[in-house]
Amino acid sequence: MPSEDTGPASQAEAPLAPLPELSRGELFAFGRRLADATWNLGLPRWFWPEGVALIGLADFGLIAQADDFRRVKDWADVMLASAHTIEHVNDVTPAAAAATAGIDPARLARYVEWVKLAPRAPNGAIEHWKHGLWADTMYMVGVTETRLGAITGDPCLVENAARQYIAHAQVLQHDRKGLFAHGSHRGETLWNFWGRANAWAALAAVEILDASRTLGLTPQTSPALAEVRQRLDRQLEALAACQPEHGVWDVLVDGQVETAGLVETSAAAGLAAAMIRSANSPKDLSAASIGVAGRLALRGVLAYIDAGGVLGRVSAGTILQLIPFGYAVIRSDRPQLWGQGLALAAVSAALVAGIEP
């Protein structure tokens, strides 16, 4: 097409080769470097980048029996004592980290109450912005509901997250491809298959399924779970089919010509976590190919972590884009908290699964 801008793609750096298989001790060491670098970046706000980073820190701290777990709780204690307001779905995410780290769920009740009143699209999906649905919301809200639900034993919170996942997927998951678009605007889905949007969607689904097992929910007692599982399987199979041999997908995962060769690591980290967790759970679909894809993505991501523990080639904070070229902004000049958190999520998933990537 004459309107296609392939300039950034033509200048893309060659992708790094994935790391060889690592021992469990080496994987712990990567997690430690990532965690230390994340704390050094500072966590100044109660907002989604900090939330994603802190979820990763809490999960890794729990697995590694490290001080990160206590530090997340201390951070949340201080922040909850401040007078911050809840104005957007992105203000909800840190509550998931706070709950994971052991903050009293009663102190987090106002985040759940805000979600109940958040503006919705006609099909019931929470709007990310007015007249717009984003895949981001599936995770930013869903991870808080699922973790609080699992901790408090409240199945309604997990079922709410499942309904939100399905309502978003009805709009954003491509019927034929199985991949997720980043978002919609005024009822029109913009079919740009952004990698991090697919990571948010996949992680939201595995959080729902993991929390449901904790509470003993089944597709028979909670019918929405069967649809969540089916949609997740379709998505992960599609992603495995288009994964490059070096493990890290382009910023738009379907090989779109305007971003071909522009690898982006935060999406691969989030997808590695989702794939490893999905393959490690009981299910009807054979998990072998998904597990292999998840481990390859993790090995690919680890190649982009520098000696100081910072993940490179993470895309900038990204609003909904009208054209594929809009997703081409990759930041190698500065660390991003969401990249750190998603990398920690991938390392933690591998450690929980007891695998060596």
PAKE-411036 format. One line per field, with one value per atom (N, C-alpha, C): residue number from 1; residue in one letter; x, y, z. Coordinates in steps of 0.05 Angstrom, whole numbers, plus 5000, padded with zeros to 4 digits. Layout:
% PAKE-411036
i (NUM ...)
aa (A ...)
x (X ...)
y (Y ...)
z (Z ...)
//
This chain:
% PAKE-411036
i (1 1 1 2 2 2 3 3 3 4 4 4 5 5 5 6 6 6 7 7 7 8 8 8 9 9 9 10 10 10 11 11 11 12 12 12 13 13 13 14 14 14 15 15 15 16 16 16 17 17 17 18 18 18 19 19 19 20 20 20 21 21 21 22 22 22 23 23 23 24 24 24 25 25 25 26 26 26 27 27 27 28 28 28 29 29 29 30 30 30 31 31 31 32 32 32 33 33 33 34 34 34 35 35 35 36 36 36 37 37 37 38 38 38 39 39 39 40 40 40 41 41 41 42 42 42 43 43 43 44 44 44 45 45 45 46 46 46 47 47 47 48 48 48 49 49 49 50 50 50 51 51 51 52 52 52 53 53 53 54 54 54 55 55 55 56 56 56 57 57 57 58 58 58 59 59 59 60 60 60 61 61 61 62 62 62 63 63 63 64 64 64 65 65 65 66 66 66 67 67 67 68 68 68 69 69 69 70 70 70 71 71 71 72 72 72 73 73 73 74 74 74 75 75 75 76 76 76 77 77 77 78 78 78 79 79 79 80 80 80 81 81 81 82 82 82 83 83 83 84 84 84 85 85 85 86 86 86 87 87 87 88 88 88 89 89 89 90 90 90 91 91 91 92 92 92 93 93 93 94 94 94 95 95 95 96 96 96 97 97 97 98 98 98 99 99 99 100 100 100 101 101 101 102 102 102 103 103 103 104 104 104 105 105 105 106 106 106 107 107 107 108 108 108 109 109 109 110 110 110 111 111 111 112 112 112 113 113 113 114 114 114 115 115 115 116 116 116 117 117 117 118 118 118 119 119 119 120 120 120 121 121 121 122 122 122 123 123 123 124 124 124 125 125 125 126 126 126 127 127 127 128 128 128 129 129 129 130 130 130 131 131 131 132 132 132 133 133 133 134 134 134 135 135 135 136 136 136 137 137 137 138 138 138 139 139 139 140 140 140 141 141 141 142 142 142 143 143 143 144 144 144 145 145 145 146 146 146 147 147 147 148 148 148 149 149 149 150 150 150 151 151 151 152 152 152 153 153 153 154 154 154 155 155 155 156 156 156 157 157 157 158 158 158 159 159 159 160 160 160 161 161 161 162 162 162 163 163 163 164 164 164 165 165 165 166 166 166 167 167 167 168 168 168 169 169 169 170 170 170 171 171 171 172 172 172 173 173 173 174 174 174 175 175 175 176 176 176 177 177 177 178 178 178 179 179 179 180 180 180 181 181 181 182 182 182 183 183 183 184 184 184 185 185 185 186 186 186 187 187 187 188 188 188 189 189 189 190 190 190 191 191 191 192 192 192 193 193 193 194 194 194 195 195 195 196 196 196 197 197 197 198 198 198 199 199 199 200 200 200 201 201 201 202 202 202 203 203 203 204 204 204 205 205 205 206 206 206 207 207 207 208 208 208 209 209 209 210 210 210 211 211 211 212 212 212 213 213 213 214 214 214 215 215 215 216 216 216 217 217 217 218 218 218 219 219 219 220 220 220 221 221 221 222 222 222 223 223 223 224 224 224 225 225 225 226 226 226 227 227 227 228 228 228 229 229 229 230 230 230 231 231 231 232 232 232 233 233 233 234 234 234 235 235 235 236 236 236 237 237 237 238 238 238 239 239 239 240 240 240 241 241 241 242 242 242 243 243 243 244 244 244 245 245 245 246 246 246 247 247 247 248 248 248 249 249 249 250 250 250 251 251 251 252 252 252 253 253 253 254 254 254 255 255 255 256 256 256 257 257 257 258 258 258 259 259 259 260 260 260 261 261 261 262 262 262 263 263 263 264 264 264 265 265 265 266 266 266 267 267 267 268 268 268 269 269 269 270 270 270 271 271 271 272 272 272 273 273 273 274 274 274 275 275 275 276 276 276 277 277 277 278 278 278 279 279 279 280 280 280 281 281 281 282 282 282 283 283 283 284 284 284 285 285 285 286 286 286 287 287 287 288 288 288 289 289 289 290 290 290 291 291 291 292 292 292 293 293 293 294 294 294 295 295 295 296 296 296 297 297 297 298 298 298 299 299 299 300 300 300 301 301 301 302 302 302 303 303 303 304 304 304 305 305 305 306 306 306 307 307 307 308 308 308 309 309 309 310 310 310 311 311 311 312 312 312 313 313 313 314 314 314 315 315 315 316 316 316 317 317 317 318 318 318 319 319 319 320 320 320 321 321 321 322 322 322 323 323 323 324 324 324 325 325 325 326 326 326 327 327 327 328 328 328 329 329 329 330 330 330 331 331 331 332 332 332 333 333 333 334 334 334 335 335 335 336 336 336 337 337 337 338 338 338 339 339 339 340 340 340 341 341 341 342 342 342 343 343 343 344 344 344 345 345 345 346 346 346 347 347 347 348 348 348 349 349 349 350 350 350 351 351 351 352 352 352 353 353 353 354 354 354 355 355 355 356 356 356 357 357 357)
aa (M M M P P P S S S E E E D D D T T T G G G P P P A A A S S S Q Q Q A A A E E E A A A P P P L L L A A A P P P L L L P P P E E E L L L S S S R R R G G G E E E L L L F F F A A A F F F G G G R R R R R R L L L A A A D D D A A A T T T W W W N N N L L L G G G L L L P P P R R R W W W F F F W W W P P P E E E G G G V V V A A A L L L I I I G G G L L L A A A D D D F F F G G G L L L I I I A A A Q Q Q A A A D D D D D D F F F R R R R R R V V V K K K D D D W W W A A A D D D V V V M M M L L L A A A S S S A A A H H H T T T I I I E E E H H H V V V N N N D D D V V V T T T P P P A A A A A A A A A A A A A A A T T T A A A G G G I I I D D D P P P A A A R R R L L L A A A R R R Y Y Y V V V E E E W W W V V V K K K L L L A A A P P P R R R A A A P P P N N N G G G A A A I I I E E E H H H W W W K K K H H H G G G L L L W W W A A A D D D T T T M M M Y Y Y M M M V V V G G G V V V T T T E E E T T T R R R L L L G G G A A A I I I T T T G G G D D D P P P C C C L L L V V V E E E N N N A A A A A A R R R Q Q Q Y Y Y I I I A A A H H H A A A Q Q Q V V V L L L Q Q Q H H H D D D R R R K K K G G G L L L F F F A A A H H H G G G S S S H H H R R R G G G E E E T T T L L L W W W N N N F F F W W W G G G R R R A A A N N N A A A W W W A A A A A A L L L A A A A A A V V V E E E I I I L L L D D D A A A S S S R R R T T T L L L G G G L L L T T T P P P Q Q Q T T T S S S P P P A A A L L L A A A E E E V V V R R R Q Q Q R R R L L L D D D R R R Q Q Q L L L E E E A A A L L L A A A A A A C C C Q Q Q P P P E E E H H H G G G V V V W W W D D D V V V L L L V V V D D D G G G Q Q Q V V V E E E T T T A A A G G G L L L V V V E E E T T T S S S A A A A A A A A A G G G L L L A A A A A A A A A M M M I I I R R R S S S A A A N N N S S S P P P K K K D D D L L L S S S A A A A A A S S S I I I G G G V V V A A A G G G R R R L L L A A A L L L R R R G G G V V V L L L A A A Y Y Y I I I D D D A A A G G G G G G V V V L L L G G G R R R V V V S S S A A A G G G T T T I I I L L L Q Q Q L L L I I I P P P F F F G G G Y Y Y A A A V V V I I I R R R S S S D D D R R R P P P Q Q Q L L L W W W G G G Q Q Q G G G L L L A A A L L L A A A A A A V V V S S S A A A A A A L L L V V V A A A G G G I I I E E E P P P)
x (5017 5000 5017 5010 5027 5029 5009 5009 5026 5036 5052 5079 5087 5113 5130 5148 5165 5193 5197 5223 5234 5219 5230 5236 5219 5223 5249 5254 5278 5304 5302 5325 5327 5311 5310 5336 5344 5368 5363 5383 5380 5373 5355 5347 5369 5370 5390 5381 5401 5395 5386 5367 5359 5382 5381 5402 5399 5420 5418 5403 5397 5382 5398 5383 5395 5389 5406 5400 5380 5368 5349 5363 5388 5403 5408 5414 5418 5393 5370 5345 5338 5344 5341 5359 5383 5401 5391 5378 5366 5343 5327 5306 5316 5338 5350 5360 5373 5383 5359 5339 5315 5303 5300 5287 5303 5329 5346 5344 5346 5344 5317 5296 5269 5267 5276 5275 5292 5315 5332 5319 5299 5286 5268 5260 5241 5213 5195 5167 5150 5149 5138 5108 5094 5065 5048 5023 5004 4991 5003 4994 5002 4992 4996 5025 5044 5071 5082 5078 5087 5072 5046 5031 5041 5047 5058 5085 5102 5128 5126 5108 5105 5092 5075 5064 5087 5104 5127 5146 5150 5168 5156 5130 5117 5118 5112 5112 5140 5160 5187 5196 5190 5197 5185 5161 5148 5161 5168 5180 5209 5223 5251 5255 5233 5234 5254 5250 5268 5254 5269 5259 5240 5240 5222 5193 5185 5157 5150 5167 5162 5164 5182 5185 5161 5148 5123 5102 5099 5080 5085 5111 5118 5111 5116 5110 5080 5064 5035 5025 5036 5028 5030 5053 5058 5039 5036 5020 4991 4981 4953 4946 4967 4963 4962 4969 4968 4940 4936 4909 4906 4914 4911 4882 4875 4847 4847 4823 4819 4803 4815 4802 4801 4815 4818 4824 4819 4826 4855 4873 4901 4909 4890 4895 4888 4877 4869 4891 4909 4928 4946 4957 4974 4960 4934 4919 4924 4929 4935 4962 4982 5007 5005 4989 4985 4972 4951 4938 4957 4972 4991 5011 5020 5040 5029 5003 4991 4978 4972 4957 4928 4917 4890 4871 4856 4838 4817 4810 4791 4802 4828 4840 4839 4832 4832 4803 4784 4756 4747 4758 4749 4756 4777 4784 4764 4754 4734 4708 4701 4677 4679 4702 4705 4700 4710 4706 4677 4661 4633 4619 4629 4615 4629 4650 4665 4648 4652 4636 4639 4617 4617 4606 4616 4605 4578 4563 4537 4537 4559 4560 4570 4574 4582 4612 4628 4658 4665 4683 4691 4707 4700 4714 4742 4762 4788 4788 4778 4771 4743 4731 4704 4701 4682 4676 4698 4716 4738 4743 4747 4755 4784 4800 4828 4833 4851 4859 4873 4886 4899 4881 4855 4836 4832 4833 4829 4848 4873 4893 4892 4891 4894 4872 4848 4826 4825 4828 4825 4844 4869 4889 4882 4871 4863 4839 4819 4795 4802 4819 4825 4842 4861 4879 4864 4847 4831 4811 4799 4780 4792 4816 4829 4837 4846 4855 4832 4810 4787 4767 4771 4752 4726 4726 4702 4701 4685 4683 4671 4655 4642 4663 4685 4705 4718 4723 4735 4715 4690 4670 4666 4668 4667 4690 4714 4737 4733 4721 4716 4696 4675 4655 4668 4685 4698 4717 4731 4748 4732 4710 4693 4681 4672 4660 4681 4706 4727 4734 4736 4743 4723 4697 4677 4682 4695 4701 4729 4748 4777 4790 4779 4792 4782 4801 4794 4782 4759 4745 4761 4776 4791 4819 4833 4861 4865 4846 4849 4865 4879 4895 4877 4888 4874 4883 4864 4870 4876 4890 4895 4869 4852 4828 4808 4786 4765 4759 4747 4739 4712 4694 4666 4654 4659 4647 4662 4684 4699 4725 4730 4755 4777 4800 4823 4841 4843 4856 4886 4898 4927 4934 4948 4952 4978 4976 4998 5006 5033 5042 5034 5038 5033 5003 4986 4957 4951 4964 4960 4971 4992 5002 4983 4971 4952 4928 4918 4895 4902 4925 4932 4937 4950 4955 4929 4910 4884 4871 4872 4859 4872 4898 4911 4907 4905 4899 4871 4852 4824 4824 4838 4837 4852 4874 4889 4873 4860 4844 4820 4808 4785 4792 4816 4825 4829 4840 4844 4818 4797 4771 4753 4764 4748 4726 4728 4708 4713 4692 4695 4677 4681 4662 4633 4629 4602 4589 4605 4595 4597 4615 4619 4623 4602 4604 4622 4627 4644 4672 4680 4708 4714 4695 4700 4706 4692 4697 4724 4731 4757 4779 4777 4797 4798 4775 4774 4787 4780 4791 4821 4830 4859 4874 4863 4876 4879 4858 4859 4881 4882 4901 4930 4935 4963 4972 4953 4961 4968 4953 4958 4985 4991 5017 5040 5037 5058 5064 5043 5046 5061 5059 5073 5098 5107 5131 5156 5174 5199 5218 5237 5255 5272 5276 5292 5274 5248 5231 5215 5225 5213 5197 5171 5154 5160 5152 5152 5132 5134 5116 5087 5082 5056 5061 5048 5056 5051 5035 5026 5043 5067 5084 5076 5062 5053 5078 5076 5100 5112 5096 5106 5123 5120 5135 5150 5153 5167 5196 5205 5232 5236 5216 5219 5211 5229 5223 5218 5200 5192 5190 5204 5209 5188 5175 5156 5133 5123 5102 5112 5136 5146 5149 5156 5158 5131 5111 5084 5072 5077 5068 5082 5108 5123 5110 5104 5092 5065 5048 5022 5024 5042 5045 5055 5075 5086 5065 5050 5030 5007 4999 4978 4986 5010 5020 5023 5026 5031 5005 4982 4956 4942 4924 4909 4889 4889 4871 4869 4849 4845 4865 4870 4889 4917 4930 4958 4975 4989 5004 5032 5041 5069 5078 5064 5073 5072 5052 5050 5073 5079 5102 5128 5132 5157 5159 5137 5137 5142 5130 5135 5164 5176 5204 5223 5216 5232 5230 5205 5201 5217 5217 5233 5262 5273 5302 5308 5289 5293 5294 5276 5274 5299 5308 5332 5357 5358 5381 5382 5360 5358 5361 5368 5372 5402 5408 5436 5448 5474 5488 5476 5463 5451 5423 5412 5386 5363 5369 5348 5342 5316 5306 5306 5319 5320 5298 5295 5276 5247 5240 5212 5198 5174 5159 5150 5148 5139 5111 5103 5074 5058 5039 5027 4997 4987 4958 4948 4922 4910 4918 4928 4938 4919 4916 4899 4912 4939 4953 4976 4985 5006 5032 5039 5064 5065 5041 5041 5052 5055 5065 5095 5109 5137 5156 5146 5164 5174 5200 5213 5234 5234 5253 5276 5299 5323 5340 5331 5348 5341 5319 5312 5296 5299 5283 5254 5237 5208 5198 5183 5174 5158 5141 5124 5141 5163 5181 5194 5202 5215 5195 5171 5151 5143 5140 5132 5155 5180 5203 5204 5199 5197 5175 5152 5130 5138 5153 5162 5181 5201 5220 5205 5187 5172 5155 5142 5126 5143 5167 5185 5194 5200 5208 5185 5161 5138 5134 5136 5132 5154 5176 5198 5213 5213 5227 5252 5270 5293 5291 5290 5284 5305)
y (4976 5000 5025 5046 5070 5084 5080 5094 5081 5057 5043 5056 5059 5071 5048 5039 5016 5025 5051 5061 5049 5050 5039 5009 4994 4966 4960 4976 4972 4978 4994 5001 4985 4965 4950 4936 4936 4921 4891 4876 4847 4837 4818 4808 4793 4793 4778 4748 4731 4703 4697 4679 4672 4660 4663 4651 4621 4607 4578 4571 4546 4537 4545 4554 4563 4544 4543 4528 4544 4531 4544 4567 4561 4582 4606 4602 4624 4640 4626 4640 4657 4646 4663 4687 4684 4707 4729 4721 4740 4755 4740 4752 4772 4765 4783 4809 4807 4831 4848 4836 4851 4865 4851 4863 4886 4883 4905 4929 4925 4947 4961 4946 4958 4975 4966 4983 5008 5006 5029 5050 5042 5061 5080 5072 5087 5081 5082 5075 5098 5121 5145 5148 5133 5139 5113 5118 5096 5096 5081 5082 5056 5052 5026 5017 5035 5024 5013 5028 5018 4993 4992 4968 4943 4945 4922 4914 4934 4928 4914 4925 4914 4887 4881 4853 4834 4842 4825 4822 4844 4843 4826 4828 4812 4783 4776 4748 4736 4751 4741 4739 4759 4758 4735 4728 4705 4679 4676 4651 4649 4671 4671 4674 4677 4683 4706 4727 4750 4774 4794 4818 4835 4829 4844 4843 4820 4817 4837 4839 4859 4887 4892 4920 4928 4910 4917 4924 4909 4915 4942 4947 4973 4996 4993 5013 5018 4996 4999 5012 5006 5018 5049 5057 5086 5099 5087 5099 5100 5079 5078 5099 5108 5129 5156 5159 5184 5189 5213 5221 5218 5196 5193 5186 5194 5189 5167 5156 5135 5149 5153 5167 5151 5128 5113 5084 5067 5038 5034 5052 5049 5055 5067 5072 5048 5027 5004 4983 4982 4960 4956 4978 4973 4958 4959 4944 4914 4904 4876 4869 4886 4882 4884 4903 4907 4882 4872 4848 4824 4821 4798 4799 4824 4827 4826 4822 4818 4842 4863 4885 4876 4885 4878 4884 4865 4870 4892 4896 4917 4945 4948 4974 4978 4957 4958 4957 4957 4954 4977 5001 5023 5020 5004 5000 4981 4962 4944 4960 4977 4993 5012 5023 5041 5025 5001 4985 4980 4976 4971 4994 5018 5042 5053 5040 5050 5051 5071 5072 5047 5040 5015 5019 5002 5001 4986 4987 4974 4945 4930 4902 4897 4918 4915 4917 4918 4920 4948 4949 4974 4990 5015 5032 5040 5039 5049 5080 5090 5118 5120 5143 5146 5136 5119 5107 5088 5079 5062 5039 5015 4991 4985 4979 4972 4945 4929 4904 4909 4932 4938 4935 4943 4943 4915 4895 4867 4859 4869 4863 4883 4908 4929 4926 4919 4914 4884 4867 4838 4827 4835 4824 4832 4855 4863 4847 4844 4828 4799 4787 4759 4754 4771 4767 4772 4793 4798 4776 4766 4745 4719 4713 4689 4691 4715 4719 4720 4733 4735 4712 4695 4673 4682 4704 4715 4707 4687 4679 4700 4718 4739 4757 4762 4779 4765 4739 4724 4722 4718 4716 4743 4765 4791 4795 4787 4789 4772 4748 4731 4744 4756 4770 4793 4808 4831 4821 4799 4788 4781 4767 4758 4782 4802 4826 4840 4842 4854 4837 4811 4793 4792 4796 4797 4820 4841 4864 4862 4852 4855 4830 4807 4782 4777 4774 4770 4742 4740 4715 4693 4701 4682 4678 4700 4698 4690 4696 4690 4710 4728 4749 4772 4788 4811 4837 4854 4881 4897 4919 4936 4948 4958 4971 4978 4991 5000 5029 5043 5071 5076 5085 5090 5066 5043 5019 5005 5017 5006 4994 4969 4956 4963 4972 4979 4954 4940 4914 4915 4928 4927 4908 4887 4866 4871 4891 4900 4878 4874 4852 4855 4879 4882 4879 4888 4883 4854 4838 4809 4798 4809 4801 4807 4832 4839 4819 4813 4796 4768 4757 4730 4728 4748 4747 4750 4766 4768 4741 4726 4700 4680 4679 4660 4667 4694 4702 4692 4695 4685 4655 4640 4611 4601 4615 4607 4613 4637 4644 4625 4618 4600 4573 4563 4537 4540 4562 4567 4566 4576 4577 4552 4534 4510 4514 4536 4541 4523 4515 4498 4509 4500 4509 4501 4480 4473 4492 4502 4521 4550 4555 4582 4579 4579 4573 4592 4616 4635 4624 4607 4598 4581 4566 4551 4568 4591 4609 4623 4630 4642 4623 4598 4577 4574 4573 4569 4592 4616 4640 4642 4636 4637 4616 4592 4571 4580 4592 4601 4623 4641 4662 4652 4635 4625 4607 4591 4575 4593 4615 4634 4647 4655 4668 4649 4624 4604 4600 4601 4597 4619 4644 4666 4675 4659 4666 4663 4683 4679 4660 4651 4630 4640 4667 4678 4683 4679 4679 4704 4728 4753 4764 4767 4777 4806 4813 4842 4857 4883 4900 4895 4890 4880 4850 4832 4804 4789 4801 4786 4791 4803 4808 4831 4850 4874 4888 4895 4904 4929 4947 4972 4969 4947 4942 4916 4904 4878 4881 4864 4864 4882 4898 4915 4898 4884 4866 4883 4873 4887 4867 4873 4852 4851 4873 4871 4852 4854 4835 4806 4801 4774 4764 4782 4774 4767 4784 4778 4753 4749 4725 4700 4703 4680 4672 4692 4686 4672 4682 4671 4643 4639 4612 4592 4599 4580 4573 4593 4588 4571 4577 4562 4533 4529 4502 4486 4500 4486 4480 4487 4483 4459 4446 4424 4434 4421 4430 4407 4410 4390 4392 4417 4421 4412 4399 4392 4417 4418 4442 4442 4421 4419 4442 4448 4469 4497 4501 4527 4530 4509 4510 4515 4502 4507 4536 4547 4575 4593 4588 4605 4604 4581 4579 4593 4590 4604 4635 4644 4673 4683 4667 4675 4676 4656 4656 4680 4687 4710 4736 4739 4763 4766 4744 4746 4756 4752 4762 4792 4806 4835 4848 4832 4844 4850 4875 4883 4875 4881 4873 4886 4909 4923 4914 4894 4884 4899 4914 4930 4916 4913 4901 4922 4916 4935 4929 4947 4944 4941 4958 4959 4982 4977 4999 5019 5044 5066 5062 5077 5077 5085 5069 5070 5073 5095 5098 5084 5082 5069 5084 5069 5081 5074 5093 5090 5073 5074 5060 5044 5023 5006 5021 5041 5056 5068 5075 5087 5070 5044 5027 5023 5038 5032 5045 5058 5072 5052 5045 5027 5043 5040 5056 5038 5042 5029 5048 5073 5094 5096 5084 5086 5062 5054 5031 5038 5018 5022 5003 5013 4997 4973 4976 4954 4932 4939 4918 4903 4917 4903 4884 4894 4877 4853 4856 4833 4813 4823 4804 4788 4802 4787 4767 4774 4755 4730 4734 4711 4693 4706 4690 4676 4689 4677 4654 4657 4635 4610 4614 4592 4578 4594 4583 4567 4578 4563 4537 4538 4514 4493 4502 4483 4475 4494 4488 4505 4495 4511 4518 4545 4553 4545)
z (5000 5000 5000 4985 4984 5011 5028 5054 5075 5070 5090 5094 5119 5126 5137 5120 5128 5136 5140 5147 5173 5195 5220 5217 5203 5199 5184 5163 5147 5162 5184 5199 5226 5229 5254 5259 5284 5292 5291 5284 5284 5312 5314 5340 5353 5380 5394 5395 5396 5399 5427 5431 5458 5474 5500 5517 5516 5521 5524 5549 5552 5576 5601 5622 5646 5669 5689 5713 5730 5749 5767 5782 5790 5805 5787 5762 5744 5739 5739 5736 5760 5784 5808 5807 5797 5795 5776 5754 5736 5751 5766 5781 5801 5814 5834 5821 5798 5784 5775 5765 5756 5780 5802 5826 5836 5839 5849 5831 5805 5786 5788 5793 5794 5819 5841 5865 5861 5847 5843 5825 5809 5791 5807 5831 5846 5838 5858 5853 5866 5852 5865 5866 5849 5847 5852 5859 5859 5832 5813 5785 5772 5747 5735 5730 5722 5719 5745 5767 5793 5800 5794 5800 5787 5761 5746 5757 5763 5774 5802 5818 5846 5846 5828 5826 5820 5801 5795 5819 5833 5857 5879 5884 5905 5898 5873 5865 5867 5857 5859 5888 5904 5932 5947 5941 5954 5946 5921 5911 5922 5921 5929 5959 5974 6002 6008 5992 5994 6006 6012 6026 6008 5983 5965 5974 5984 5993 6015 6035 6056 6046 6028 6017 6001 5987 5973 5994 6015 6036 6049 6054 6066 6047 6021 6001 6001 6001 6000 6026 6049 6074 6072 6062 6060 6040 6017 5996 6004 6017 6025 6046 6061 6081 6068 6043 6029 6017 6008 5999 5968 5957 5928 5921 5898 5889 5867 5863 5842 5820 5798 5776 5750 5750 5725 5731 5712 5716 5722 5712 5717 5747 5762 5790 5807 5796 5811 5814 5794 5792 5817 5829 5853 5875 5876 5897 5895 5871 5868 5881 5878 5891 5921 5930 5959 5971 5958 5967 5968 5947 5945 5968 5975 5996 6024 6027 6054 6067 6051 6062 6068 6090 6098 6075 6065 6042 6048 6074 6080 6072 6072 6065 6034 6020 5990 5979 5997 5988 5970 5973 5957 5928 5922 5894 5881 5895 5885 5881 5900 5898 5874 5869 5845 5820 5818 5794 5789 5810 5806 5792 5797 5786 5761 5751 5728 5703 5686 5661 5644 5631 5616 5588 5570 5542 5543 5521 5520 5528 5522 5529 5558 5573 5601 5606 5585 5589 5600 5619 5630 5609 5606 5587 5598 5580 5588 5587 5565 5562 5551 5552 5543 5514 5510 5484 5474 5492 5483 5501 5490 5505 5498 5518 5514 5527 5515 5528 5554 5558 5583 5607 5604 5626 5636 5618 5626 5649 5647 5667 5690 5684 5705 5727 5718 5737 5745 5725 5730 5750 5750 5768 5797 5801 5828 5838 5820 5829 5834 5817 5820 5845 5850 5874 5900 5900 5924 5928 5906 5908 5919 5910 5919 5949 5957 5984 6004 5996 6014 6011 5991 5987 5975 5960 5948 5919 5911 5883 5865 5877 5860 5847 5860 5848 5825 5827 5805 5782 5788 5767 5753 5768 5756 5736 5744 5726 5701 5704 5681 5662 5673 5656 5641 5655 5642 5619 5625 5604 5580 5584 5561 5546 5561 5548 5531 5541 5525 5501 5506 5484 5462 5468 5447 5427 5436 5419 5408 5423 5416 5406 5410 5400 5371 5353 5325 5321 5309 5306 5292 5272 5256 5267 5273 5281 5311 5328 5356 5371 5358 5371 5380 5398 5409 5397 5390 5382 5408 5405 5428 5438 5420 5431 5409 5419 5401 5408 5388 5393 5380 5396 5387 5372 5384 5373 5350 5341 5320 5330 5326 5335 5315 5326 5309 5310 5287 5287 5285 5305 5308 5331 5324 5344 5359 5376 5393 5413 5415 5432 5461 5472 5500 5506 5487 5491 5493 5476 5478 5504 5514 5541 5563 5562 5583 5582 5558 5556 5566 5558 5566 5596 5607 5636 5651 5641 5655 5656 5634 5633 5652 5653 5671 5700 5706 5733 5741 5723 5728 5733 5716 5718 5743 5750 5774 5799 5800 5823 5826 5803 5804 5816 5809 5821 5851 5859 5888 5903 5891 5904 5898 5882 5876 5855 5840 5819 5795 5782 5758 5736 5711 5690 5696 5712 5719 5739 5758 5778 5768 5750 5739 5709 5693 5665 5649 5659 5644 5642 5661 5661 5636 5626 5602 5578 5576 5554 5557 5581 5586 5577 5585 5577 5547 5534 5505 5491 5499 5486 5490 5514 5520 5503 5501 5485 5456 5445 5417 5414 5433 5431 5433 5453 5456 5433 5422 5399 5375 5372 5350 5354 5379 5384 5381 5389 5385 5356 5339 5311 5297 5307 5294 5310 5329 5344 5327 5326 5311 5325 5311 5321 5344 5346 5368 5393 5391 5414 5420 5410 5418 5394 5398 5376 5369 5344 5337 5354 5354 5370 5362 5336 5327 5320 5333 5333 5307 5289 5265 5241 5244 5222 5204 5215 5200 5188 5162 5148 5159 5171 5181 5206 5220 5245 5244 5221 5218 5227 5245 5255 5279 5287 5311 5335 5346 5369 5394 5411 5435 5458 5480 5500 5522 5529 5551 5544 5518 5510 5511 5502 5502 5531 5550 5578 5589 5584 5593 5581 5555 5542 5552 5557 5569 5595 5612 5638 5634 5616 5611 5600 5581 5569 5589 5604 5624 5645 5654 5674 5662 5638 5625 5621 5611 5606 5632 5654 5680 5694 5682 5695 5682 5697 5685 5664 5641 5619 5599 5581 5561 5538 5530 5508 5515 5497 5502 5506 5529 5536 5525 5512 5504 5487 5465 5447 5460 5477 5491 5511 5525 5544 5530 5507 5491 5482 5472 5463 5487 5510 5533 5542 5542 5551 5530 5505 5484 5487 5493 5497 5521 5542 5566 5560 5546 5539 5521 5503 5486 5501 5520 5537 5554 5566 5584 5569 5543 5527 5527 5532 5531 5559 5579 5606 5609 5615 5617 5644 5647 5671 5696 5693 5715 5722 5706 5712 5699 5678 5664 5638 5633 5608 5586 5564 5541 5521 5501 5479 5489 5508 5518 5504 5494 5482 5502 5494 5511 5520 5541 5548 5523 5516 5489 5490 5479 5477 5452 5450 5426 5401 5381 5356 5333 5315 5292 5270 5268 5247 5258 5245 5255 5262 5246 5250 5278 5290 5316 5338 5334 5354 5353 5336 5331 5351 5372 5391 5411 5408 5426 5441 5468 5484 5493 5481 5490 5507 5509 5522 5552 5560 5589 5597 5623 5632 5636 5635 5639 5661 5679 5702 5693 5673 5664 5652 5638 5628 5650 5671 5694 5707 5711 5725 5709 5682 5666 5663 5663 5663 5689 5711 5737 5737 5724 5722 5707 5685 5670 5685 5698 5715 5737 5750 5772 5762 5739 5728 5723 5712 5707 5733 5754 5779 5792 5791 5802 5788 5761 5745 5749 5761 5766 5741 5721 5696 5694 5678 5670 5641 5635 5607 5587)
//
